[in-house]
Amino acid sequence: MKETVGFIGLGGMGMAMATNLLKAGFGLRVYNRTAEKARPLLEQGAVLARSPADAAEPGGVVVTMVSDDRAVEEVTHASNGFLGRLGDGVHLSMSTIAPRTARRLAELHRERGGRYVASPVFGKPEVAAQAKLWVVTSGDAAARARVRPIQEAMSQQVFDFGDDPGAANVIKLAGNFLLGAAVEAMAEAFTLAQKYGVPRRQTYEFFTQTLFDCFVYRGYGELVASEHYQPVGAKPSLIRKDYGLIREAAAEGLVPMPLADLIHERLTATVAKGREDVDWAGFAREVSESAGL
């Protein structure tokens, strides 16, 4: 039996990732604000933690996969957070958060003899269920080595970005920006073709078999071409939060990112219109509607 890991956050991604840890032979102590969500894991042998602190074992490993910076800080060092109990253990943070938040959390753990590893992921829930995520990681070297088997149990490949705990989160934000830029580009291109009488799907099929024959253009392009934004990989409000982080990081680093500003506006409009029942790529509708389609 492998070591028992604390796992906090059982949304669509977290549930799939935790399930794969159980399949790989790790023990799990799981915590979620809505405890009922943990039932499928409990039926597979996981133990329910009654608080974030209860999910941790002194000197152990705690994985967090929660929605945003505030949530990860709350489960870490609020009144019932696991920071004090974890001691010289490792916090494996897999949420999409700001680089500065990662560095702050790393310092909090270091002050108590512990270690922090940033480890955000790329992939939708169905990819997570297949243990095919791409994982990026950075932080304390010894801690990265310790958590590598945990990361590998949830992924198809782990990419190491060194000792800076903020580095992996920069890569995650850069990746989400590139995904949004691809969706925006396809939305504009497919809409232009449609306005001139060329079907969106025909445009999609040509480009994804020639100049843009790649994973992202094929996958997200299918949604944009069909204008059917299902299933929901991530909701528009969640990725709008990520674009807020992208814009903040750009401002802090003095990096002009006008396309990020535009995509944030598209996502804001999508959320304002109550379109939360679609994948975040549904912001492409804003392009079609602006063109009168």
Steps between C-alpha positions, in 0.01 A plus 500: 500500500633843404484792741172661595452843343267779605286627212298821523253606229266255326360693205496344155878508471579414860268200506660350191852565627428357846343191344819437303708524817285228656539287187877545523502362855524817708293534814286813514360728766260726310339830588239699311272777626204291380586169664242308297721538191755272662266200510631327182854522638397372843343199330842431345682516832574868559454646849291814552676795663275735696717806442803598291718445806357152540611416145865548594741269676811649666783466251266375229378633166186705442368562148276804443282532189266788579343782300715806562766680705264581784389139533852356506612756759194428712551123514871555565512753781150595615390394850445138394770497231762229471813719516578445867422129497698420184826611663800391294281334236426610143213705360442401135291788363331411169261794469533785250614791716719810473879454506522744792251287698713191438811681624317625809375151584847355446640747752229416755584131477874566512459698824350186659756257360275382218520513124272620221483371142300680231343252262217640282363279224380516141202290393123474527322275754473214250877524444553499876282187529733322257810609698616686188554848643811702422648613829739791544694525823742721692619554855736343753713236324477228766126552532459478121674164506280376783170588329601383152327157536179679601518728197576208268196307624278781369675593178651397171807719553652732761699808393745649749555877516751514784518639851289819478156409639340763276644366173248220441212741556644742243504214249140413587387858444697522177340176383147617578574821312614301196184288513280809512697663219442191284126507571482873419697451178279215383183686594602800291623289207198269490262797530675683215465191279134455599418861411631431150296183461759237594366260767679514833560125499659503157737773618579302816567178310734669254716674759517210746618269221762745371651808666356442849500121535547493875327386816360835613373615160333165437340477845388856566448559128229235499309699762547831320407353160184332628417781745398221737706558812447167675612317702611758755870461570524820705234766550547852361509651851790274602716591201401866536660472845813361333506790253484737795818330627660527155429873486630553855821312424543698179452829685749399772754395239441802272393276212240655266245225415217666304368167374464378859297815572272426205442138601427608857233734360353215293483280810351782705221544245438125494468486879285815509256337259462200731666255263646276768363174359759487220872441469710813545579495125140616458636854521549452124128578465583862576689514169211352302245725661711810444500407130121474495488120486 
